[in-house]
């Protein structure tokens, strides 16, 4: 089996509007960053994820959890 590389990985990132820009949160890697625009926040969190991946072994990369998405709706009143 070939080694897993960062090119093979996909990370889900949540963008959260803040008072002055955006937070970008990657729950899979437990990494967050921010930027004044959505694009900057995504670029910054991508760089942080790349740095994080550099320090992992192939087995650690393979063990990263796979995210699933669920939307929860709350009804008020």
C-alpha positions in Angstrom: 0.0 0.0 0.0 1.5 3.4 -0.9 2.2 6.0 1.7 -0.6 8.4 2.5 0.3 12.0 1.6 -1.3 15.3 2.4 -2.5 15.4 -1.3 -4.7 12.3 -0.5 -6.4 13.9 2.5 -9.5 16.0 2.7 -10.4 18.0 5.8 -13.7 19.6 6.6 -13.4 23.2 7.7 -16.2 25.3 9.3 -16.1 29.0 8.7 -17.6 31.2 11.5 -18.2 34.9 11.0 -16.7 37.0 13.8 -16.9 40.7 14.6 -13.7 41.3 12.6 -13.3 38.6 10.1 -13.8 34.8 10.1 -12.7 31.8 12.2 -11.8 28.6 10.3 -12.1 25.5 12.4 -11.0 22.0 11.4 -12.4 19.5 13.9 -10.7 16.5 12.4 -7.3 17.9 13.2 -8.4 20.0 16.2 -6.9 23.1 14.5 -8.3 26.6 14.2 -7.2 29.8 12.5 -8.6 33.1 11.5 -8.5 35.8 8.8 -10.1 39.1 7.9 -11.8 37.4 4.9 -13.2 33.9 4.2 -10.3 33.3 1.8 -7.7 34.4 4.2 -9.1 32.3 7.0 -9.2 29.2 4.7 -5.6 29.9 3.6 -4.4 30.2 7.2 -6.1 27.1 8.4 -4.9 25.2 5.3 -1.3 26.2 6.2 -1.8 25.1 9.8 -3.2 21.7 8.7 -0.2 21.2 6.4 2.2 22.0 9.2 0.3 19.6 11.5 0.4 16.8 8.9 4.2 17.2 8.4 4.7 16.0 12.0 2.6 12.8 11.7 3.6 9.4 10.7 1.7 7.5 7.9 0.0 5.4 10.6 -1.1 8.6 12.5 -2.4 10.1 9.3 -4.4 6.9 8.5 -5.9 7.0 12.0 -7.3 10.5 11.7 -11.1 10.4 12.1 -13.5 10.8 9.2 -16.0 13.6 9.8 -19.7 13.1 9.2 -22.1 16.0 8.9 -25.5 16.3 10.6 -27.7 19.4 10.8 -29.7 19.8 13.9 -32.9 21.9 13.8 -34.3 23.4 17.0 -37.9 24.6 17.1 -38.7 27.4 19.5 -42.1 28.4 20.9 
